[in-house]
């Protein structure tokens, strides 16, 4: 056991007042007033703040020194499950098929293509070469021009999600221009192979302007295509499966507005499809002479499909295509020349449905496991083939090409686990827990056959429960390092996601947000009550909004848990959502409510904010992480939380804070660098549970 002493963050008086309620925040100083500049250049971080963060990192390293050999072993174990020379199945497009591949030892992928009629692969871009000299590097878009001569590449070298764009000549491999910087990373080509579209982030790091750039021009002279004036909306770009249109998507959590430009007319003005209306969410793709629209209009809470002529897209001309069905959530739709393919979810299980456009005949693709994940990977627009992926907690990902006409599927890639994996050694179960108000919460449970869940065995409970994001019952080779050491792994599909439809989301947001936390605590309590776990023998894990979840759960039921892993946790939520200068705050009001205007929202958020509710009581062991350049959950949230926990709690359980000084929200971007972070998390849990 290390005798290192934990850092003590100085307390400096600071008060925050809203609606006549004053909160004391003596660690407010950990927020650098210069935070916008820090996102772009971490070297300008205030010296006092840097000293504290580095002291916390050093303390965490010291307290984990006794499991350093275990961490190295876990890293090699995790690495052994990744195929060193892995590649994606080639995706046909015109005369070529494009794919990414990893060379042995490479952190970042290469982007390649192969002639469709046969021949040798051609290297188009080397990610490791681009990453050289950068402490952080992440590739964004890799988009080849319609004539296959040019490649637009975006990359982030800070972790702050500010992407620069460059264009390469694919014949020579030369960079022909370094284009705009500070973009969202999206790139959409115009049909003339000369122009492309991108979105620029404003000073608050929100994408709000779309530009059209002509290769060779100064980006300062790029044409402004559209400016989103409402700070509550993000602006995104898409071009559907046909690539015939640029879609300018303004989106808040429940409301959307879409404009379009034909990609063969890059200088055209965008045309509106349907004006925004509070609560009306829709997205658009195109097929032939019509747009296909997924919408919640007319009370279709779980969405329906509608169509409208390309030349008369006004909402008055929309007509129904696929009616809404209660409990069947339409998640996404892809349009092919002769087919529509949509992904739907019923009672937390996905299904792919194929519709022949001419006849309207439908059939579905489904699997028989108790819990699994499906995804549509797309395909060429003029084709009878759609590519999809399948996995389950025991089954590594399988990628299929599915012939929609013959209904035959061909396996084009099966994820390999070089160190070995036998699905027959594991059991997956779909269970239900009952929440405080009688709602049935789906659970996905994974364990080794020779280590069934029991009160004396460790259990790791994972959850998220926000933004309507459903947690898939998919395969992860990383969690096997815990499961093979006797852990039961459980995903709680709690409210705030959409596993049971859109209602499941609305029942876990705004003034009903506490359902999310109570679902999670109820799940833990019932796992104990059913003999699947022991009280005080459960670890909980969540990241970002899931970090808020586990933070709230630690306050609500501290003795139920033995350990907490909170990655980039959104724990100082009330202070953040009161501050509209922060990147995500105005768009977040539709998720959490607006505490600036509403006293009821303010008081509710104060009642569950993990940071505000730290109390003088015993807490479980905790590992808290953050990223210095994170624009989503700023580094000072986990830092302040750790400081307050140290000063307030009544026990001395292991409490570690690690801030990645070279990355943002997603942590390290390299495929092996990321494994070091996972190995640290696993070693922490094994240390706490005495399984080192």
SVG drawing of the C-alpha trace seen along z (x, -y; Angstrom):
<svg xmlns="http://www.w3.org/2000/svg" viewBox="-52 -36 59 60">
<polyline fill="none" stroke="black" stroke-width="0.4" points="0.0,0.0 1.5,-3.4 2.0,-5.9 1.4,-8.8 -0.8,-11.5 -3.7,-12.8 -3.6,-16.3 -5.6,-18.9 -7.2,-21.5 -7.3,-24.9 -10.7,-26.2 -11.3,-29.8 -14.6,-31.4 -17.0,-31.7 -20.8,-31.8 -23.3,-31.2 -26.9,-32.6 -29.9,-31.8 -33.6,-32.2 -32.6,-33.6 -30.7,-30.3 -27.1,-30.7 -24.6,-27.8 -21.0,-27.9 -18.4,-26.6 -14.9,-26.9 -13.4,-24.9 -14.8,-27.1 -11.3,-28.4 -10.4,-25.1 -12.3,-26.4 -9.7,-28.4 -11.1,-31.7 -9.1,-31.2 -10.7,-27.9 -11.5,-28.6 -7.8,-29.2 -6.9,-26.0 -9.1,-24.0 -6.9,-25.3 -3.6,-25.3 -3.3,-23.4 0.0,-25.1 -1.8,-28.2 -3.5,-26.5 -3.3,-28.4 -0.2,-27.3 -2.2,-26.7 -4.7,-24.5 -2.0,-22.6 -0.1,-22.0 -3.2,-20.5 -4.2,-18.3 -0.6,-17.0 -0.5,-16.3 -3.7,-14.3 -2.3,-12.3 0.9,-11.6 -1.1,-10.5 -3.2,-8.2 -0.1,-6.7 1.4,-6.1 -1.7,-4.4 -1.9,-2.1 1.8,-1.4 1.2,1.9 -0.8,3.2 1.6,1.9 2.5,5.4 -1.2,6.3 -1.8,3.3 1.0,4.4 -0.5,7.9 -4.0,6.6 -2.7,4.3 -1.0,7.3 -4.1,9.3 -6.3,6.7 -3.8,6.2 -3.9,9.9 -7.6,9.8 -7.0,7.2 -5.9,8.5 -2.7,6.7 -3.2,6.6 -6.9,6.0 -8.9,4.4 -12.5,3.5 -14.2,5.4 -13.8,3.4 -16.9,1.2 -17.6,1.0 -18.0,-2.4 -17.8,-2.8 -14.5,-1.4 -13.0,-0.8 -13.7,0.7 -12.4,-1.3 -11.3,0.0 -9.1,-0.8 -6.4,1.5 -4.0,1.6 -0.4,2.7 1.0,4.6 1.9,2.2 0.1,-0.7 -2.0,-3.1 -3.9,-4.6 -5.3,-3.1 -4.3,-3.3 -6.9,-4.2 -6.8,-2.1 -8.6,-1.0 -8.5,1.8 -9.7,2.0 -13.1,3.5 -12.2,5.9 -9.1,7.1 -5.6,5.9 -3.3,4.7 -4.4,2.5 -3.4,-1.2 -2.4,-3.1 -4.2,-6.4 -3.4,-7.7 -1.3,-6.6 -2.8,-7.6 0.4,-6.9 2.4,-9.1 -0.1,-11.9 -0.1,-11.5 3.7,-11.8 4.7,-14.7 1.3,-15.1 0.6,-14.2 -3.0,-13.6 -4.3,-12.6 -7.7,-11.5 -8.9,-11.1 -12.3,-12.5 -13.8,-12.3 -12.1,-10.4 -14.2,-11.3 -13.0,-10.7 -14.3,-12.9 -17.1,-11.6 -14.5,-11.1 -12.1,-9.2 -9.2,-11.6 -9.1,-13.5 -9.4,-12.7 -10.6,-15.1 -9.3,-14.3 -10.2,-16.0 -8.2,-15.5 -8.1,-16.8 -4.7,-17.2 -5.9,-18.6 -8.8,-16.4 -11.0,-19.5 -12.9,-18.4 -11.7,-21.2 -10.8,-19.6 -8.6,-20.9 -9.3,-19.7 -6.7,-18.9 -7.2,-17.6 -4.8,-15.0 -4.3,-14.1 -4.8,-10.3 -2.6,-9.8 0.5,-11.4 -0.3,-11.2 0.5,-14.9 -1.4,-17.3 -2.8,-19.8 -4.1,-22.2 -4.5,-22.7 -8.0,-24.1 -10.3,-25.3 -9.5,-24.8 -11.8,-24.7 -14.4,-22.6 -16.8,-19.9 -14.9,-17.3 -17.7,-16.7 -16.9,-17.0 -19.4,-16.7 -18.3,-16.8 -20.1,-18.6 -20.7,-16.7 -18.2,-18.8 -15.2,-17.4 -14.0,-21.0 -16.2,-22.2 -16.9,-20.7 -19.0,-21.7 -18.0,-21.9 -19.4,-23.3 -17.4,-25.7 -17.5,-25.9 -18.0,-29.3 -16.1,-30.7 -18.3,-28.6 -17.3,-25.5 -20.7,-24.9 -21.1,-24.1 -23.3,-26.9 -22.2,-27.8 -21.9,-25.8 -19.5,-27.0 -18.8,-26.0 -15.1,-25.8 -13.6,-25.7 -10.2,-23.9 -7.5,-26.5 -9.3,-29.4 -8.5,-31.0 -10.8,-29.6 -11.3,-33.2 -13.3,-33.8 -15.5,-30.7 -19.2,-31.2 -21.4,-31.1 -24.2,-28.6 -26.2,-28.8 -25.9,-30.2 -27.8,-28.6 -28.8,-31.6 -30.2,-29.7 -27.6,-28.7 -29.8,-25.9 -29.2,-24.0 -26.3,-22.2 -25.7,-22.3 -24.8,-19.0 -24.2,-17.9 -25.3,-14.8 -25.6,-13.6 -27.7,-10.5 -27.0,-7.3 -27.4,-8.8 -25.0,-11.8 -27.3,-13.9 -28.1,-16.4 -26.4,-18.2 -28.6,-18.2 -28.1,-21.0 -29.6,-19.6 -30.3,-22.0 -31.1,-19.8 -31.9,-20.1 -32.9,-17.0 -36.5,-16.9 -36.7,-19.4 -35.2,-19.4 -35.1,-21.6 -33.6,-20.4 -32.5,-22.3 -31.0,-20.9 -28.8,-21.8 -28.4,-19.7 -24.7,-18.6 -24.6,-19.3 -25.4,-23.0 -23.0,-23.9 -23.7,-27.7 -27.5,-27.2 -29.2,-28.6 -30.5,-26.0 -34.2,-25.2 -36.2,-24.5 -38.1,-21.2 -40.2,-21.9 -39.7,-24.8 -38.8,-23.9 -41.7,-23.4 -41.1,-22.6 -41.2,-18.8 -41.2,-18.0 -38.2,-15.8 -37.5,-14.6 -34.7,-13.5 -34.5,-13.2 -33.0,-11.0 -33.8,-10.8 -34.9,-8.0 -35.6,-8.6 -38.1,-11.5 -39.0,-11.8 -37.6,-12.5 -38.2,-9.9 -38.8,-11.4 -38.6,-9.7 -40.8,-11.9 -42.7,-12.0 -45.4,-14.2 -49.1,-13.5 -48.4,-12.0 -46.1,-9.3 -44.1,-9.1 -42.0,-6.1 -41.8,-7.7 -43.2,-6.9 -42.1,-7.2 -43.5,-9.8 -42.6,-10.8 -42.8,-14.1 -41.8,-15.0 -38.4,-16.5 -39.8,-19.5 -42.5,-20.1 -41.0,-19.3 -43.2,-21.6 -44.8,-19.8 -48.3,-20.2 -47.3,-17.7 -46.0,-15.0 -47.9,-11.6 -47.7,-8.5 -45.5,-5.6 -44.9,-3.5 -47.4,-4.0 -46.3,-4.3 -46.8,-1.3 -46.9,-1.7 -43.8,-0.1 -41.9,0.2 -39.3,-2.5 -38.1,-3.4 -34.4,-4.3 -33.0,-4.9 -33.8,-4.5 -31.5,-4.0 -32.7,-4.5 -31.4,-2.5 -32.5,-2.8 -35.1,0.0 -35.3,0.6 -35.8,-1.1 -34.1,0.4 -34.9,-0.6 -33.7,0.3 -36.3,0.7 -36.3,1.7 -39.0,3.5 -38.6,4.2 -34.9,3.5 -34.2,5.8 -33.3,4.6 -34.5,5.7 -33.7,4.8 -36.7,4.4 -36.4,4.4 -39.1,3.0 -39.1,3.3 -40.1,-0.1 -42.1,1.1 -44.3,3.7 -44.2,2.5 -43.4,6.1 -41.5,6.3 -39.4,8.8 -37.1,8.6 -33.7,9.8 -33.6,10.9 -31.5,13.3 -32.4,15.7 -30.1,14.8 -31.7,13.4 -29.8,10.1 -27.8,8.8 -27.0,5.7 -27.6,4.9 -26.4,2.1 -26.8,1.0 -23.5,0.3 -25.0,-0.9 -24.1,0.0 -24.1,-1.4 -27.3,-3.4 -27.9,-1.4 -27.6,2.1 -29.6,5.0 -27.1,5.4 -27.1,3.9 -24.3,4.4 -25.2,5.0 -23.4,6.0 -24.4,8.3 -22.9,9.1 -23.9,10.1 -22.1,10.0 -20.7,13.5 -20.5,13.3 -17.8,11.1 -19.0,8.8 -20.0,10.4 -20.4,8.3 -22.8,9.5 -23.7,8.5 -27.4,9.2 -29.0,9.6 -32.4,8.0 -33.8,9.7 -32.7,13.3 -32.7,12.8 -29.3,14.5 -26.6,13.3 -22.9,13.7 -20.5,13.3 -17.8,10.8 -15.9,10.5 -16.0,12.1 -14.1,10.3 -11.1,12.3 -9.9,12.7 -6.2,13.8 -5.8,14.9 -8.8,17.1 -12.5,16.8 -15.2,19.5 -18.7,18.1 -19.8,21.4 -17.9,20.6 -20.3,17.7 -23.9,17.2 -26.0,14.2 -29.4,13.5 -32.0,10.9 -33.6,10.2 -36.1,7.6 -35.9,5.4 -38.8,3.5 -38.2,-0.2 -39.7,-2.3 -42.9,-3.0 -43.4,0.5 -41.7,0.0 -39.8,3.1 -36.2,2.3 -34.4,4.6 -31.1,6.0 -28.4,7.7 -26.3,10.0 -23.0,11.7 -21.0,14.2 -18.8,17.2 -20.5,20.6 -18.2,21.6 -18.7,18.4 -22.5,17.8 -23.6,14.6 -23.7,15.0 -23.5,12.7 -19.9,13.5 -18.8,12.8 -18.2,9.3 -20.7,7.7 -20.1,4.7 -23.2,2.7 -23.1,0.3 -25.5,-2.4 -26.0,-5.6 -29.7,-6.7 -29.6,-10.1 -30.2,-11.8 -32.2,-8.8 -29.1,-6.8 -29.7,-3.1 -26.9,-0.9 -26.5,2.0 -26.1,5.6 -23.0,5.8 -19.7,7.6 -16.7,6.0 -13.4,8.0 -12.3,5.7 -14.9,6.6 -13.8,10.3 -10.7,9.4 -13.1,8.9 -15.6,11.6 -12.9,14.2 -11.8,13.2 -15.3,14.0 -17.1,10.7 -20.7,10.7 -21.3,7.9 -24.7,6.2 -26.1,3.5 -29.1,1.7 -31.3,0.3 -32.7,-2.4 -35.0,-5.3 -33.4,-8.1 -32.4,-5.8 -34.8,-4.5 -34.5,-0.8 -38.3,-0.6 -39.3,-3.4 -39.4,-7.1 -41.5,-7.1 -38.6,-5.4 -36.6,-8.5 -39.1,-11.1 -39.7,-9.3 -36.0,-9.9 -35.5,-13.5 -36.4,-17.0 -38.6,-17.0 -38.6,-13.2 -34.9,-12.9 -34.7,-11.2 -36.3,-8.1 -33.0,-7.4 -31.1,-7.3 -33.8,-5.5 -34.0,-2.8 -30.3,-2.3 -30.4,-2.0 -33.5,0.3 -31.5,2.5 -28.7,2.8 -31.1,3.5 -32.9,6.2 -29.7,7.9 -29.0,8.3 -32.5,9.3 -32.4,12.1 -29.1,13.4 -27.2,12.3 -25.0,9.9 -24.1,9.0 -24.9,5.7 -21.7,3.7 -20.2,6.1 -21.2,4.2 -19.1,1.9 -20.8,-0.7 -19.4,-2.3 -20.6,-5.2 -19.1,-7.9 -20.1,-11.5 -23.9,-11.6 -23.4,-8.1 -20.8,-9.6 -23.6,-11.8 -25.6,-8.6 -23.0,-6.8 -22.3,-10.0 -26.0,-10.3 -26.2,-6.6 -23.2,-7.0 -25.0,-9.7 -28.3,-7.9 -27.1,-4.5 -23.4,-4.6 -23.3,-1.3 -24.8,0.6 -21.7,0.2 -18.1,1.2 -16.5,-0.8 -17.3,-3.5 -15.6,-4.2 -16.7,-7.6 -15.2,-8.5 -15.4,-12.2 -18.4,-12.5 -21.0,-15.3 -21.3,-15.8 -21.4,-19.6 -24.5,-19.7 -26.4,-22.6 -23.6,-25.0 -22.9,-24.0 -26.5,-24.2 -26.8,-27.7 -23.9,-28.9 -24.9,-29.6 -21.3,-30.6 -20.2,-26.9 -20.3,-25.0 -23.1,-22.6 -25.3,-24.6 -28.1,-26.1 -28.6,-22.9 -28.8,-21.0 -31.8,-22.9 -34.1,-20.6 -32.6,-17.6 -32.4,-18.7 -34.6,-21.8 -33.6,-25.5 -32.6,-26.3 -31.9,-29.9 -35.6,-30.5 -37.3,-27.8 -37.1,-27.6 -38.6,-24.1 -35.8,-22.9 -33.2,-24.6 -34.4,-23.0 -34.7,-19.6 -31.2,-19.7 -29.9,-20.8 -31.5,-17.8 -29.7,-15.3 -26.5,-17.1 -23.7,-14.7 -21.3,-17.6 -23.9,-19.6 -25.0,-16.5 -21.7,-15.3 -22.4,-14.6 -20.5,-13.7 -20.9,-10.0 -18.8,-6.9 -18.3,-6.6 -17.2,-3.6 -13.8,-3.5 -13.8,-5.8 -11.8,-6.3 -12.6,-9.6 -11.2,-10.6 -11.3,-13.6 -9.6,-15.2 -8.0,-18.7 -9.3,-19.7 -12.8,-18.1 -15.4,-20.5 -18.3,-18.2 -17.6,-17.7 -15.0,-20.3 -12.0,-19.0 -13.0,-21.0 -16.2,-19.0 -14.4,-15.8 -11.6,-17.8 -14.0,-19.8 -15.9,-16.7 -12.8,-14.8 -11.7,-17.8 -15.1,-18.0 -15.3,-14.3 -11.9,-14.4 -12.9,-17.3 -16.4,-16.0 -16.6,-12.2 -16.2,-10.4 -14.0,-7.5 -10.7,-7.0 -11.6,-4.5 -9.5,-4.7 -10.3,-7.9 -8.3,-8.6 -8.6,-11.4 -6.7,-11.1 -6.9,-13.9 -5.5,-13.2 -3.5,-16.3 -3.3,-15.5 -6.8,-14.6 -10.5,-15.4 -13.8,-13.6 -12.9,-10.3 -9.5,-9.9 -6.6,-8.6 -7.3,-8.0 -4.7,-5.4 -6.0,-1.8 -3.2,-0.7 -3.0,-4.0 -6.7,-3.5 -6.0,0.0 -3.7,-1.5 -6.7,-3.5 -8.9,-0.4 -6.2,1.6 -6.0,-1.1 -9.8,-0.9 -9.7,2.9 -6.7,2.9 -8.5,0.4 -11.5,2.6 -9.5,5.8 -7.5,4.0 -10.7,2.9 -12.2,6.4 -9.0,8.0 -8.5,10.0 -5.0,8.8"/>
</svg>
